[in-house]
Amino acid sequence: MLLEGKLVRDRIPEIIREDGFEPQVYVAEPAEYRARLHAKLTEEVLEVQEADATTAPDELADVLEVVYALAADYGIDHQQLEKIRQDKADQRGGFADRIVWTGNR
């Protein structure tokens, strides 16, 4: 699905108006919204990959914002998402130990 325009944060039209312009916007239907969230997640992840130590915190926060929006779209609130994350970390661990698997013998 090729989509014109892009999903933006809720206050962006207001900010554009404050700058003296009139934004052209519409509210996406549910299926389009989910597709645009998926595209936005990809966009934000690419920005994290290109970030340096100075810009990474803002880019990671953007990824988190999109993840929270996607979770909400799937009917999962922040607390549920955190519980799922914690359960997986408890069962399988996190990534703090920097372990790289290269196969089995």
Residue pairs with C-beta under 8 A, 6 or more apart in sequence:
1 35
3 32
3 35
3 36
3 39
6 36
6 39
6 40
6 43
7 28
7 33
7 36
7 37
7 39
7 40
8 25
9 65
12 23
13 23
13 25
16 22
16 23
17 23
28 36
30 73
33 73
34 70
34 73
37 66
37 69
37 70
37 73
38 70
40 66
41 63
41 66
41 67
41 70
44 59
44 62
44 63
44 66
45 63
47 59
47 62
48 56
48 59
48 60
48 63
51 58
51 59
67 81
68 78
68 81
71 77
71 78
71 80
71 81
76 84
